[in-house]
């Protein structure tokens, strides 16, 4: 097992980190749009995939606001998850999707994007059954072309992005105030009951 940091992030750093994740996701989506327009569908999907990971990390940062500084286990799980692609996809599917894709129409609209999440469009992957390395995006889950996959992934990631940033990109000062309010509300909730 790798050494997992147990760093406890301050509220200000959580707010700053959240903003960095959202800004980087936006940049990656824009880069993907440019690559797609230039006929570089695989590179575009790689950007969209990286943007999706940044959005999930932002979600995890938002959850970490509620951690007690003394909760070493919560921080350990946080650090293990933010660095593990498979765990990020699990968070996406189990925590984020149920919140933003509640209706059947919304789920149906993004079905193709969902099918692409577990595929790796960035790295070469090893297929143990065939005993060979395969190029990124080798398996398109039945889609006819990389261009169709890029369009579907774009529609998916832009939907996730807008679920997090419906008022535009956040700034650290405002995000710190929001996080402070969330933390204070959560810590004072037992007093209200």
ABEGO torsion letter per residue (X at the ends): XBBBBABBBBAAAAAAAAAAAAAAAAAAAAAAAAAAAAGBAAAAAAAAAAAAAAAAAAAAAAAAAABBAABAAAAAAAAAAAABAAAAAAAAAAAAAAAABABAAAAAAAAAAAAAAABBAABBBBBAAAGBBBBBGABAGGBABAAAAAAAAAAAAAAAAAAABAAEBBBAAAAAAAAAAAAAAAAAAAAAX
